[in-house]
Amino acid sequence: MRFDISLETQARLVARAQEQGLSIDAPLERLLNDDAMPVGAANGEVPELPAWHLGVRGSLRRRDIYNA
């Protein structure tokens, strides 16, 4: 299998593997199998999304949408 990655990323991967005395496959497998990969918020809570409070609005009518 072949992956096209930048030379900088490749050099970092090789350096990290050599620091740990491992083949390049070991860090890649660890990344793929790691359950702690960041998917959402770091503390496990759902991040709060910003909300704009634009005041009270009434019902939306057709004439509010179209210029008729």
C-alpha positions, -999 to +999 in steps of 0.1 A: +000+000+000+012+035-007+005+068+010+014+102-003+025+123+026+047+154+028+085+149+032+083+168+065+057+144+079+076+114+067+108+127+083+089+133+116+075+098+115+109+082+108+125+103+136+099+093+161+102+056+152+140+057+155+138+075+189+117+046+202+138+020+184+108+007+164+100+002+128+078+028+111+048+003+112+046+004+150+038+041+154+013+039+126-004+009+141-005+027+175-022+057+158-048+035+142-055+014+172-055+042+198-089+046+214-078+080+228-077+097+194-093+131+198-128+130+182-146+157+203-138+178+233-108+168+253-126+164+286-154+142+272-180+169+274-199+181+244-187+216+235-212+244+238-220+260+205-224+298+204-260+311+201-272+344+189-302+358+207-318+381+182-349+389+202-385+377+200-398+369+166-434+363+155-447+338+130-431+338+096-455+348+068-453+344+031-451+382+026-421+383+050-403+360+026-413+373-008-417+410-018-453+406-026 
